[in-house]
Amino acid sequence: MKQFALVIATFFGAGYFPKASGTAGSLTAVPFALAVAHFGGFMALFAWTIALYAAGVAATKEVLKHSKDKDPSFVVIDEACGQSLALLPLSFCGAMNWSLVIAAFALFRVFDIIKPWPASYFDRKLKNARGVMLDDVAAGIYAAIVIIALKFLMA
């Protein structure tokens, strides 16, 4: 169980990237999310994002049992979930162009790093698997909102 949880929590090993593991996890999630959106559309990407969250909570909970750190840097399933969430509006709008994909990636990383409220609350106060996941969900929602605004500005 521990090995399977590590595979999921590290998003298939992306979390073991030696530098900027969060960025590596986000970047690794982009092609997965784009493929899901391409072949299944908005609802498939929405389901994928929910599945990442559920799997992330379960896997992270297992990993935290064996870790002294309450948010280990090698756990990047949270970044994969948040990044997928940031890309969600593009699949809904049928606007999967590279400039918006890059913007969604960059915006998610910025919001994940600066952690505006409630991401900062989840990061500081929830010292469990849900807290690990929810700060990135909040960052993904912020990025998605900006992507929606950009899409309307570009129209």
C-alpha positions in Angstrom: 0.0 0.0 0.0 2.8 2.4 0.9 4.5 2.0 -2.5 1.2 2.5 -4.4 0.5 5.6 -2.3 4.0 7.0 -3.2 3.4 6.5 -6.9 0.1 8.4 -6.7 1.3 11.1 -4.2 4.4 11.8 -6.4 2.3 11.8 -9.5 4.1 8.9 -11.1 7.5 10.1 -9.8 7.4 13.7 -10.8 7.7 14.7 -7.2 11.2 13.2 -7.1 12.5 15.9 -9.5 15.6 17.3 -7.6 14.7 21.0 -7.9 11.2 22.7 -8.0 9.3 19.5 -7.5 6.0 21.5 -7.3 6.7 23.0 -10.8 7.6 19.5 -12.1 4.4 18.1 -10.8 2.3 20.9 -12.4 4.2 20.6 -15.7 3.7 16.8 -15.7 0.0 17.3 -15.1 -0.5 19.5 -18.2 -0.2 16.8 -20.9 -2.4 14.5 -18.9 -5.1 17.1 -18.5 -4.8 18.2 -22.1 -5.2 14.6 -23.3 -8.2 14.0 -21.0 -9.8 17.2 -22.2 -9.1 16.4 -25.9 -10.6 13.0 -25.8 -13.4 13.5 -23.3 -14.1 17.2 -23.1 -15.0 19.3 -20.1 -16.9 16.6 -18.1 -14.0 14.2 -18.5 -11.5 16.8 -17.3 -13.8 17.7 -14.4 -14.1 14.0 -13.4 -10.3 13.6 -13.8 -9.8 16.6 -11.4 -12.2 15.1 -8.9 -10.4 11.7 -9.1 -7.0 13.4 -8.6 -8.4 15.1 -5.5 -9.8 11.9 -4.1 -6.7 9.8 -4.9 -4.5 12.7 -3.6 -6.2 12.8 -0.3 -6.0 9.0 0.2 -2.4 8.7 -1.0 -1.2 11.8 0.9 -2.9 10.5 4.1 -0.9 7.2 3.7 2.4 9.0 2.9 1.9 11.4 5.9 1.8 8.4 8.2 5.4 7.7 7.3 6.7 11.2 7.1 7.9 13.7 9.7 7.0 16.6 7.3 3.3 17.6 7.2 3.6 18.7 3.5 6.6 16.8 2.0 7.9 18.4 -1.2 7.9 15.1 -3.1 4.0 15.0 -2.8 2.9 16.7 -5.9 -0.5 15.1 -6.6 -1.9 18.4 -5.1 -0.1 20.3 -7.9 -1.5 17.9 -10.5 -5.0 18.4 -9.2 -4.7 22.2 -9.0 -3.2 22.5 -12.4 -6.0 20.4 -13.9 -8.5 22.7 -12.2 -6.7 25.7 -13.7 -7.1 24.2 -17.2 -10.7 23.3 -16.7 -12.2 26.5 -18.2 -10.2 26.0 -21.4 -11.9 22.7 -22.0 -15.3 24.3 -21.4 -14.8 27.2 -23.7 -13.2 25.0 -26.4 -10.2 27.4 -26.1 -7.2 25.0 -25.7 -4.7 27.3 -27.4 -1.1 27.3 -26.3 -1.1 30.8 -25.0 -3.9 30.1 -22.6 -2.4 26.8 -21.6 0.9 28.5 -20.8 -1.0 31.2 -18.9 -3.0 28.6 -16.9 0.3 26.9 -16.0 2.0 30.2 -15.0 -1.0 31.5 -13.1 -1.4 28.3 -11.2 2.2 28.3 -10.2 2.0 32.0 -9.1 -1.1 31.4 -7.0 0.4 28.2 -5.5 3.5 30.1 -4.5 1.9 33.3 -3.1 -1.1 31.4 -1.5 -3.8 34.1 -1.3 -6.6 33.4 1.2 -8.1 30.7 1.5 -5.0 28.8 0.2 -2.9 30.3 3.0 -5.5 29.2 5.5 -5.5 25.6 4.3 -1.7 25.6 4.1 -1.2 26.9 7.7 -4.2 25.5 9.6 -5.0 22.1 8.1 -2.0 19.9 8.8 -3.4 16.8 7.2 -3.9 15.4 3.7 -6.9 17.6 3.0 -4.9 20.7 3.8 -2.1 19.5 1.5 -4.6 19.2 -1.3 -6.9 22.2 -0.6 -4.3 24.9 -0.8 -3.6 23.8 -4.4 -7.3 23.5 -5.2 -7.7 27.1 -4.1 -4.8 28.2 -6.2 -6.3 26.3 -9.2 -9.6 28.0 -8.7 -7.9 31.4 -8.7 -6.0 30.6 -11.8 -9.2 29.3 -13.5 -11.0 32.6 -12.7 -8.2 34.6 -14.3 -8.2 32.3 -17.3 -12.0 32.9 -17.7 -11.4 36.6 -17.5 -8.5 36.4 -20.1 -10.7 34.3 -22.4 -13.4 37.0 -22.4 -10.9 39.8 -22.9 -9.4 37.9 -25.9 -12.9 37.4 -27.5 
